[in-house]
């Protein structure tokens, strides 16, 4: 029984202590970029996605890890810039859910069921 509790605690600590992962992408002069996964540094607790649109044309998108983030939308003569913030792994992608965190959180439940 003690071994089961130790394994359960191990999985809880593993799932709770992993660093946040965000996509990182800085647009070039044409506004395009290739997003890459980045493990955020200590203190960077949010993923940012900032998109600038002019009319119906997307001009650029910036993605990164940040310490603080405030969602907003700013309209000016060059277009509309919207900022989105999130705090789960790879949440600043093109859409959809990143299932890695969900699977990690289910591991302790699976182990507990397996050894019970």
MDAnalysis code that builds the backbone (N, CA, C; Angstrom):
import MDAnalysis as mda
import numpy as np

u = mda.Universe.empty(348, n_residues=116, atom_resindex=np.repeat(np.arange(116), 3), trajectory=True)
u.add_TopologyAttr("name", ["N", "CA", "C"] * 116)
u.add_TopologyAttr("resid", np.arange(1, 117))
u.add_TopologyAttr("resname", ["UNK", "UNK", "UNK", "UNK", "UNK", "UNK", "UNK", "UNK", "UNK", "UNK", "UNK", "UNK", "UNK", "UNK", "UNK", "UNK", "UNK", "UNK", "UNK", "UNK", "UNK", "UNK", "UNK", "UNK", "UNK", "UNK", "UNK", "UNK", "UNK", "UNK", "UNK", "UNK", "UNK", "UNK", "UNK", "UNK", "UNK", "UNK", "UNK", "UNK", "UNK", "UNK", "UNK", "UNK", "UNK", "UNK", "UNK", "UNK", "UNK", "UNK", "UNK", "UNK", "UNK", "UNK", "UNK", "UNK", "UNK", "UNK", "UNK", "UNK", "UNK", "UNK", "UNK", "UNK", "UNK", "UNK", "UNK", "UNK", "UNK", "UNK", "UNK", "UNK", "UNK", "UNK", "UNK", "UNK", "UNK", "UNK", "UNK", "UNK", "UNK", "UNK", "UNK", "UNK", "UNK", "UNK", "UNK", "UNK", "UNK", "UNK", "UNK", "UNK", "UNK", "UNK", "UNK", "UNK", "UNK", "UNK", "UNK", "UNK", "UNK", "UNK", "UNK", "UNK", "UNK", "UNK", "UNK", "UNK", "UNK", "UNK", "UNK", "UNK", "UNK", "UNK", "UNK", "UNK"])
u.atoms.positions = np.array([
    [0.819, -1.199, 0.000],
    [0.000, 0.000, 0.000],
    [0.865, 1.266, 0.000],
    [1.972, 1.266, 0.771],
    [2.846, 2.431, 0.820],
    [3.470, 2.721, -0.537],
    [3.782, 1.667, -1.285],
    [4.343, 1.854, -2.618],
    [3.331, 2.520, -3.536],
    [2.066, 2.182, -3.428],
    [1.026, 2.783, -4.261],
    [0.917, 4.279, -3.978],
    [0.971, 4.638, -2.721],
    [0.887, 6.059, -2.355],
    [2.109, 6.802, -2.878],
    [3.291, 6.184, -2.780],
    [4.515, 6.823, -3.280],
    [4.442, 7.072, -4.778],
    [3.946, 6.082, -5.515],
    [3.825, 6.240, -6.968],
    [2.811, 7.322, -7.304],
    [1.701, 7.348, -6.598],
    [0.688, 8.371, -6.821],
    [1.253, 9.761, -6.555],
    [1.982, 9.925, -5.457],
    [2.577, 11.225, -5.137],
    [3.617, 11.631, -6.179],
    [4.377, 10.669, -6.656],
    [5.366, 10.956, -7.696],
    [4.698, 11.539, -8.937],
    [3.607, 10.926, -9.393],
    [2.907, 11.430, -10.569],
    [2.276, 12.794, -10.321],
    [1.787, 13.023, -9.124],
    [1.209, 14.341, -8.810],
    [2.287, 15.407, -8.900],
    [3.474, 15.133, -8.354],
    [4.557, 16.116, -8.412],
    [5.060, 16.320, -9.833],
    [5.113, 15.254, -10.622],
    [5.562, 15.379, -12.008],
    [4.589, 16.228, -12.814],
    [3.288, 15.989, -12.655],
    [2.314, 16.733, -13.449],
    [2.188, 18.177, -12.988],
    [2.438, 18.450, -11.730],
    [2.262, 19.799, -11.221],
    [3.469, 20.695, -11.377],
    [4.641, 20.131, -11.677],
    [5.846, 20.944, -11.655],
    [6.461, 21.180, -13.029],
    [5.815, 20.797, -14.091],
    [6.404, 21.014, -15.410],
    [6.260, 22.471, -15.821],
    [7.218, 22.944, -16.610],
    [7.215, 24.335, -17.065],
    [6.205, 24.524, -18.187],
    [5.712, 25.747, -18.271],
    [4.763, 26.106, -19.325],
    [5.457, 26.089, -20.684],
    [4.758, 25.591, -21.691],
    [5.255, 25.605, -23.071],
    [4.341, 26.486, -23.902],
    [4.935, 27.380, -24.676],
    [4.176, 28.247, -25.578],
    [4.802, 28.171, -26.966],
    [4.022, 28.555, -27.962],
    [4.597, 28.743, -29.287],
    [5.285, 30.096, -29.294],
    [6.418, 30.176, -29.982],
    [7.132, 31.443, -30.111],
    [7.325, 31.734, -31.590],
    [6.997, 32.959, -31.959],
    [7.050, 33.323, -33.362],
    [7.113, 34.848, -33.452],
    [8.162, 35.353, -34.078],
    [8.283, 36.791, -34.336],
    [8.235, 36.971, -35.848],
    [7.273, 37.740, -36.352],
    [7.123, 37.865, -37.803],
    [8.288, 38.596, -38.454],
    [8.602, 38.180, -39.700],
    [9.617, 38.885, -40.480],
    [8.976, 40.092, -41.163],
    [9.673, 40.733, -42.062],
    [9.152, 41.940, -42.715],
    [7.889, 41.687, -43.530],
    [7.708, 40.453, -43.999],
    [6.498, 40.143, -44.764],
    [5.313, 39.810, -43.853],
    [5.560, 39.692, -42.541],
    [4.488, 39.391, -41.586],
    [4.336, 37.919, -41.285],
    [5.133, 37.078, -41.947],
    [5.007, 35.636, -41.707],
    [6.116, 35.156, -40.771],
    [5.860, 34.042, -40.133],
    [6.859, 33.449, -39.259],
    [6.549, 31.967, -39.074],
    [7.530, 31.246, -38.606],
    [7.386, 29.816, -38.356],
    [7.368, 29.612, -36.841],
    [6.225, 29.239, -36.295],
    [6.086, 29.070, -34.849],
    [6.838, 27.828, -34.381],
    [7.567, 27.976, -33.274],
    [8.292, 26.872, -32.661],
    [7.891, 26.759, -31.203],
    [7.928, 25.546, -30.678],
    [7.630, 25.337, -29.262],
    [8.782, 25.862, -28.422],
    [8.435, 26.513, -27.308],
    [9.456, 27.032, -26.397],
    [9.033, 26.725, -24.973],
    [9.962, 26.256, -24.152],
    [9.703, 26.089, -22.729],
    [9.958, 27.441, -22.083],
    [8.955, 27.964, -21.421],
    [9.053, 29.307, -20.855],
    [10.031, 29.353, -19.681],
    [10.638, 30.508, -19.495],
    [11.566, 30.734, -18.382],
    [10.794, 30.889, -17.087],
    [11.499, 30.799, -15.976],
    [10.872, 31.031, -14.673],
    [10.256, 32.420, -14.652],
    [9.066, 32.522, -14.141],
    [8.367, 33.799, -14.068],
    [7.459, 34.067, -15.249],
    [7.702, 33.404, -16.361],
    [6.832, 33.561, -17.533],
    [5.675, 32.572, -17.378],
    [4.519, 33.094, -17.018],
    [3.381, 32.248, -16.652],
    [2.230, 32.317, -17.652],
    [2.408, 33.054, -18.731],
    [1.345, 33.217, -19.725],
    [1.905, 33.028, -21.127],
    [1.028, 32.593, -22.016],
    [1.340, 32.568, -23.443],
    [0.596, 33.728, -24.092],
    [1.243, 34.398, -25.018],
    [0.683, 35.567, -25.691],
    [0.513, 35.262, -27.171],
    [-0.583, 35.748, -27.727],
    [-0.779, 35.719, -29.179],
    [-1.321, 37.083, -29.570],
    [-0.518, 37.842, -30.334],
    [-0.909, 39.185, -30.749],
    [-1.035, 39.199, -32.268],
    [-2.228, 39.541, -32.745],
    [-2.511, 39.511, -34.180],
    [-2.914, 40.899, -34.656],
    [-2.331, 41.337, -35.776],
    [-2.694, 42.609, -36.392],
    [-3.408, 42.320, -37.707],
    [-4.585, 42.923, -37.859],
    [-5.417, 42.722, -39.048],
    [-5.732, 44.082, -39.650],
    [-5.632, 44.188, -40.979],
    [-6.028, 45.404, -41.680],
    [-7.142, 45.023, -42.643],
    [-8.344, 45.517, -42.389],
    [-9.508, 45.103, -43.174],
    [-9.795, 43.645, -42.876],
    [-9.755, 42.813, -43.887],
    [-9.958, 41.379, -43.671],
    [-8.666, 40.596, -43.880],
    [-7.525, 41.305, -43.955],
    [-6.237, 40.674, -44.201],
    [-5.390, 40.662, -42.938],
    [-4.949, 39.469, -42.543],
    [-4.054, 39.366, -41.395],
    [-2.673, 39.836, -41.815],
    [-2.137, 40.810, -41.096],
    [-0.837, 41.376, -41.428],
    [0.282, 40.619, -40.723],
    [0.119, 40.362, -39.414],
    [1.164, 39.650, -38.684],
    [0.604, 39.035, -37.410],
    [1.322, 38.015, -36.922],
    [0.996, 37.386, -35.647],
    [2.295, 37.156, -34.882],
    [2.294, 37.565, -33.620],
    [3.435, 37.354, -32.737],
    [2.985, 36.419, -31.624],
    [3.822, 35.439, -31.298],
    [3.518, 34.488, -30.226],
    [4.734, 34.391, -29.326],
    [4.486, 34.319, -28.002],
    [5.613, 34.227, -27.080],
    [5.159, 33.875, -25.666],
    [6.151, 33.597, -24.799],
    [5.947, 33.465, -23.363],
    [6.086, 34.857, -22.759],
    [5.250, 35.175, -21.788],
    [5.335, 36.483, -21.132],
    [5.076, 36.327, -19.632],
    [5.543, 37.318, -18.862],
    [5.311, 37.315, -17.414],
    [3.895, 37.759, -17.088],
    [3.453, 38.804, -17.757],
    [2.099, 39.313, -17.549],
    [1.465, 39.558, -18.910],
    [0.147, 39.533, -18.932],
    [-0.545, 39.700, -20.201],
    [-1.932, 40.271, -19.932],
    [-2.324, 41.198, -20.760],
    [-3.659, 41.786, -20.656],
    [-4.337, 41.689, -22.018],
    [-5.465, 40.996, -22.045],
    [-6.192, 40.859, -23.308],
    [-6.819, 42.192, -23.685],
    [-6.666, 42.548, -24.965],
    [-7.296, 43.773, -25.451],
    [-7.357, 43.763, -26.965],
    [-8.014, 44.771, -27.502],
    [-8.097, 44.967, -28.939],
    [-7.989, 46.463, -29.188],
    [-7.021, 46.856, -30.003],
    [-6.763, 48.273, -30.268],
    [-6.972, 48.541, -31.748],
    [-7.825, 49.522, -32.046],
    [-8.075, 49.945, -33.430],
    [-7.311, 51.232, -33.700],
    [-6.554, 51.246, -34.769],
    [-5.884, 52.475, -35.198],
    [-5.837, 52.493, -36.728],
    [-5.316, 53.550, -37.338],
    [-5.337, 53.648, -38.805],
    [-4.606, 52.509, -39.529],
    [-3.647, 51.856, -38.867],
    [-2.902, 50.774, -39.526],
    [-3.596, 49.425, -39.389],
    [-4.682, 49.358, -38.624],
    [-5.412, 48.103, -38.470],
    [-5.858, 47.864, -37.040],
    [-6.258, 46.648, -36.770],
    [-6.706, 46.254, -35.439],
    [-5.704, 45.249, -34.879],
    [-5.197, 45.551, -33.690],
    [-4.276, 44.635, -33.023],
    [-4.993, 44.041, -31.823],
    [-5.109, 42.718, -31.804],
    [-5.760, 42.049, -30.674],
    [-4.745, 41.180, -29.953],
    [-4.827, 41.193, -28.637],
    [-3.935, 40.420, -27.786],
    [-4.752, 39.389, -27.033],
    [-4.343, 38.143, -27.111],
    [-4.974, 37.040, -26.386],
    [-3.946, 36.446, -25.432],
    [-4.408, 36.064, -24.244],
    [-3.545, 35.493, -23.220],
    [-4.110, 34.150, -22.769],
    [-3.234, 33.224, -22.418],
    [-3.678, 31.928, -21.911],
    [-2.569, 31.345, -21.046],
    [-2.878, 30.288, -20.312],
    [-1.883, 29.758, -19.376],
    [-1.781, 28.235, -19.356],
    [-2.074, 27.602, -20.482],
    [-1.879, 26.165, -20.597],
    [-0.906, 25.882, -21.736],
    [-0.298, 24.706, -21.724],
    [0.714, 24.374, -22.725],
    [0.199, 24.540, -24.152],
    [0.984, 25.267, -24.934],
    [0.758, 25.473, -26.375],
    [-0.629, 26.024, -26.697],
    [-1.163, 26.821, -25.804],
    [-2.508, 27.378, -25.992],
    [-2.529, 28.546, -26.962],
    [-1.380, 29.101, -27.323],
    [-1.349, 30.234, -28.243],
    [-1.115, 29.797, -29.684],
    [-1.560, 28.587, -29.998],
    [-1.433, 28.058, -31.350],
    [-2.567, 28.530, -32.232],
    [-2.848, 27.773, -33.273],
    [-3.864, 28.161, -34.239],
    [-5.273, 27.823, -33.788],
    [-5.406, 27.084, -32.730],
    [-6.725, 26.709, -32.241],
    [-6.712, 25.288, -31.743],
    [-7.808, 24.869, -31.171],
    [-7.884, 23.520, -30.642],
    [-7.240, 23.435, -29.277],
    [-7.375, 22.295, -28.647],
    [-6.825, 22.092, -27.322],
    [-5.536, 21.308, -27.401],
    [-4.604, 21.654, -26.553],
    [-3.407, 20.846, -26.410],
    [-3.721, 19.771, -25.387],
    [-3.643, 18.541, -25.808],
    [-4.099, 17.447, -24.973],
    [-3.023, 16.910, -24.044],
    [-1.801, 17.359, -24.176],
    [-0.713, 16.863, -23.336],
    [-0.944, 17.108, -21.859],
    [-1.379, 18.299, -21.493],
    [-1.620, 18.609, -20.090],
    [-2.766, 17.779, -19.540],
    [-3.793, 17.591, -20.328],
    [-4.942, 16.802, -19.900],
    [-4.526, 15.369, -19.620],
    [-3.706, 14.808, -20.488],
    [-3.242, 13.432, -20.310],
    [-2.371, 13.333, -19.062],
    [-1.481, 14.304, -18.842],
    [-0.648, 14.287, -17.641],
    [-1.481, 14.344, -16.371],
    [-2.542, 15.109, -16.396],
    [-3.388, 15.211, -15.202],
    [-4.173, 13.925, -14.943],
    [-4.427, 13.142, -15.985],
    [-5.142, 11.877, -15.808],
    [-4.243, 10.740, -15.341],
    [-2.926, 10.886, -15.449],
    [-2.005, 9.822, -15.049],
    [-2.194, 9.376, -13.599],
    [-2.277, 10.297, -12.632],
    [-2.468, 9.833, -11.252],
    [-3.756, 9.033, -11.072],
    [-4.805, 9.442, -11.716],
    [-6.065, 8.710, -11.621],
    [-5.914, 7.312, -12.207],
    [-5.244, 7.220, -13.340],
    [-5.008, 5.932, -13.972],
    [-4.183, 5.015, -13.066],
    [-3.114, 5.549, -12.488],
    [-2.241, 4.760, -11.616],
    [-3.007, 4.303, -10.378],
    [-3.787, 5.192, -9.806],
    [-4.568, 4.838, -8.622],
    [-5.544, 3.712, -8.949],
    [-6.185, 3.787, -10.100],
    [-7.130, 2.743, -10.526],
    [-6.397, 1.433, -10.783],
    [-5.222, 1.533, -11.373],
    [-4.445, 0.354, -11.712],
    [-4.009, -0.422, -10.466],
    [-3.601, 0.296, -9.444],
    [-3.077, -0.359, -8.241],
    [-4.132, -0.597, -7.160],
    [-5.316, -0.189, -7.384],
    [-6.359, -0.347, -6.370],
    [-6.958, -1.736, -6.386],
])
